[in-house]
Amino acid sequence: MSQDSYSLMRGGLVHRLLRASGALHGTRRLSWWLAGALLVLAFLPLLLLAGRGDMVWPRSQAMTLLGDYATLFRLLLALPLLVLAAPRADALLHGALRQLTHASLVHPRRQPRLQALLASIRRWRDSRWPELVCIVLALLPVLLHADVVGPLGGVPDWRDHAGVMTPAGYWYAWVAMPLFRLVALLWLWRFLLWAMLLARLPSVGLTLHAEHPDRTGGLAFLGVAQERFSMLGAAGALVVSGACLNHMIYLDIPLHALRHLLAGYVIGATLLLVAPLLLLTPTLIRARRHALYRFSALGNRAAASFDDRWKAASEDTASTESLLDHNDASAFADFSAVYQGTTAMSVVPVTRWTLMGMALPTLVPLLPLALVAMSVDDLVAKLAGMLI
């Protein structure tokens, strides 16, 4: 089976166009070339066109191109981030799909079901229609003539001059924003494909072991793979951070007034990233419940046997043999440890580290807001007050 058979990224209309153009051959740093090409195509003409209207360098009375943090964060940070993160994400998702077929999670008799499921996901991945829909959605605001001028009322904008859209504004609306939306939508489509796989995975018939050391029935690797989609949360956080910076700088809105928006984004984005893994919760609950029933019955017999030997050793005072000379105590302690591990089994294949790996990328891009909200002296004073 080819390497692309286990990939969620290498397929679809865009991938076939890149292959037909020869871009997939002759370079090992395709993502860097693509990120650079998209960056030049989206941002360089904006610099040239905005320069013609003298709306490039920051001013105190108008929002110029280099003073529009929402645009800078979206095109210079979020767009390259999504492109550069794709190969690494694909490698981890590829490994997770291979793990499904090579691990003992699926009985050999049910392997044909798993292969049929993976084949169905590949057909969806290779279909041209979902990515055509992504292209239409990326262009839809332009086709509907939606207003693309920034929402900062009363602040002169580099995309607008006397109520008329500037050439830079047209390039932003017709080229830059559709490119960003298309890349983000392609990521969302892969996220949906992954969610479809997880939703149908229990129907294959998983063989889970509640006593597995990963405390998630042997499915912790799915949570690790899911963590790669945190780049979607990071890209969204960059957009939110840039928009909030614009409001704070040009409209004098305090950071305190934006706290609910920022907290809601971090919590909502993290929950959205974790949500596909919740589709496996019913299967994990059943595996944990059945294991506890089985181990409870086995524990009764083990405890009774241990108690009988303890009583016999304590009543036979003439014997020089101690209970510690037998392996019963060690075996019973080992069984107790296994039982405790089963009771601690999580019903969501997410560890605290995986959850942190999903939450931190949505939080870190928001930290610059604190630096803008207070001076360096105030920040140092607050940190010193916390440490002293």
C-alpha positions, 0 to 999 in steps of 0.5 A: 500500500502506498504512503499516500494511502494513510495520508489525509493531506495528499489528495484532492483537487489542490494536491492534483493541481500541484502534482500536475504543475510539477511542484511536488517533484524536485524539492523537499521544502515544498511547504516553504516554497508554497508559504513564500509564494502565497506570502508574496502573492498576497502581501507584496502587491498590497505594499506596492498599491498602498505605497501609491496612496501613501498608506503604508507606514503607521500614523497616529490618525489613520490605520495604514497597512503596516499599522493594521495588525489584523491584516499583518497577523493574518497574512504574515503569520497565520497564513504561513503557519497553516502552510508550514504546519501541514507536512508535520501534521500529515506525518503524525496523522499518517502514523496514527492511521498506520497504528490503527492497522498494525496494532491489535486494536482490531481483530484480524477478522474485522480488518476488512471493515477497517480497510473499507473505512480507510478506503471510504475516507480516501475516496472523500479525500481524493474527491474534487467536490469538497475542495471545489466547495472550499474554493467557492466559499473562499470567494463567496464574500467577493461574489456577494460584494460583501464589505471588506473595509475594517470595522473600526468606525471613524478611523481612516482605513488604507482600504478606503479613500473617501468612501471608495475602495482603493486598489490595495483594498481591491487586491485585499478583497479579491486575492489576499483574503480568498487565499487565506480563507482557502488555506483555512478551509482546506485545513477545516476539510481535513479536520472534518475528514478526521472527525468522520474517521473517528465517528465511524471507527467504533463500528469497525469493532475495536478491541480495547484493553482498559488496563492499558498503561496509557490510561485510555484503553490504548487510544492515546495515540489518537489524541496525540494525532488530534493535537496537530489540528491545534494549528487551526486554533493558533491561526484563529488566535492570531487573527483575534489577537490582531483584531483586538490590537486594532481596537485597543490602539485605534479605539482605546478599548481596554484589554479588560473589556475584551476579556470575555471574548478572549477567554471564550475563544480559548475555551471554545477553540480548545473544546472544538479541537477535542470534540472529535475525540468525544465520539470515542467516549461511548466505546471507552465507557463500555470497555471500562465498565466491562473491565471493572465487572471482570476485575471485580469478580477476579478480585473477589477470588484473589482476595479470598485466596489471599485471605485463606493463605493468610489465615492458614499461615497465622494459625500454623504456629509450628511452621517456620514458613512465612507468608512473605515466602510466597508470591501471593502478596506480590501478585495481589499487590500487582493485581491491585495496581492493575485494578487501580489503573483500570478505575483511573482510565479516562473515557476520552483519549486525551491526556493532560499533556495533550489537552495542554498541547491543544490549549497553549497554541490558542493562548500564546498568540494572545499574550502580546495583548498584555504587553500593549495593555500595560507598559514594560515598567508596569509589567515588571512591577506586577511580576516583581510583586507576584514574586516577592 
